[in-house]
């Protein structure tokens, strides 16, 4: 099973992922996006968030 990754080194803090899929993504203390603890990463909006991340910071590994 693939793991959803948010790479802080690439994150531009735009918040698009949080706006698109707030049940999966949130802002961490430094303002970078991160995956919520216990989030259901099978939410179909995850793919939309990945597609809309202009920094390429969200991906499956």
C-alpha positions in Angstrom: 0.0 0.0 0.0 1.3 3.4 -0.9 1.9 6.1 1.7 0.7 9.7 1.2 3.6 12.2 1.6 3.7 15.9 2.1 7.2 17.1 1.6 7.8 20.2 3.7 10.9 21.1 1.6 8.6 21.6 -1.4 5.5 23.0 0.3 4.8 26.6 -0.5 2.3 27.0 2.3 -0.5 28.0 -0.2 -3.1 26.0 1.6 -4.8 24.7 -1.5 -4.7 21.1 -0.2 -6.2 22.1 3.2 -9.0 24.0 1.4 -9.7 21.1 -1.0 -9.5 18.2 1.5 -9.5 19.5 5.1 -10.3 16.1 6.5 -6.9 14.8 5.4 -4.7 17.9 5.3 -4.0 20.6 8.0 -1.3 23.2 8.7 1.5 22.3 11.0 3.0 24.7 13.6 5.5 26.1 11.0 2.7 26.7 8.4 3.5 23.8 6.2 0.8 21.4 5.1 0.8 18.0 6.8 -1.5 14.9 6.9 -3.9 14.8 9.9 -3.3 12.0 12.3 -5.6 9.2 11.6 -6.8 10.7 8.3 -8.5 8.6 5.8 -6.2 9.0 2.9 -8.5 7.1 0.6 -10.7 10.2 0.4 -11.2 10.9 -3.3 -10.4 14.6 -2.8 -6.8 13.6 -2.0 -6.2 13.1 -5.7 -7.6 16.5 -6.4 -5.3 18.0 -3.8 -2.3 16.3 -5.4 -3.3 17.5 -8.8 -3.7 21.1 -7.6 -0.5 21.3 -5.6 1.5 23.7 -7.7 4.7 22.8 -5.8 4.5 19.1 -6.3 4.8 18.6 -2.5 2.1 16.0 -2.2 2.6 12.5 -3.6 2.3 8.8 -3.1 5.4 6.8 -2.2 
